[in-house]
Amino acid sequence: MSAESAVSPGRDEHYLRAIRRVFRTWRGQRPFWAGLFTVLGGIPIAYFPYASFKLGHMTLSMSTTAGAGSLIIGVLLVTLGLTMWFHAIVRVFAGVATILLALISIPISNLGGFIVGFLLSLVGGALALSWAPGKPVAEAVPAKESAAEPADAPATKQWDMAGADMYESSNDANGGRNSAG
């Protein structure tokens, strides 16, 4: 095999590079970060009411009557995060439900998992609402070879990169800027 031989992208690459490429493609087709923040926000909300911390010989326990409510909110947030990953079509519902559950977790589950779970869930819900699937890239259409334009043809359109169509005859000598007054 010579140094100039072509390397096919799937056959000769390392398996970790192939896994990474497949993961990046999968991640780009769904609100991945929204689901990750939501899952990470649900964990402290569900965990802290049942946790006990030891400081020397003293045990601190956050067990309150809100334990069952915290567990339900935490499990629902983790479920919504997984839903964002595996059913991207329901991202708007999952985002709204995530934000509502994050807000409800403040009074019910120890200030929303000591604010950490609340903030992570709130960011995850906002990311889910703001995510939109990308549009597929259109294939380049080959330009038709045409003869020179006739002399009496109207001015050709230009795209000014700002969303407005302009005509060549309307360009100003001042770099296209209009003066007020």
MOMO-V988831 format. One line per field, one symbol per residue. burial: b if it has 24 or more other ideal C-beta (glycine too) atoms within 12 Angstrom, else e. A space follows every 10 residues. Layout:
# MOMO-V988831
burial = ???
This chain:
# MOMO-V988831
burial = eeeeeeeeee eeeeeeeeee eeeeeeeeeb bbbbbbbbbb bbbbbbbbbe eeeeeeeeee ebeeebeebb bebbebbbbb bbbbbeebeb bbebbebbbe bbbbbbebbb bbbeebbbbb bbbbbbbbbe beeeeeeeee eeeeeeeeee eeeeeeeeee eeeeeeeeee eeeeeeeeee e
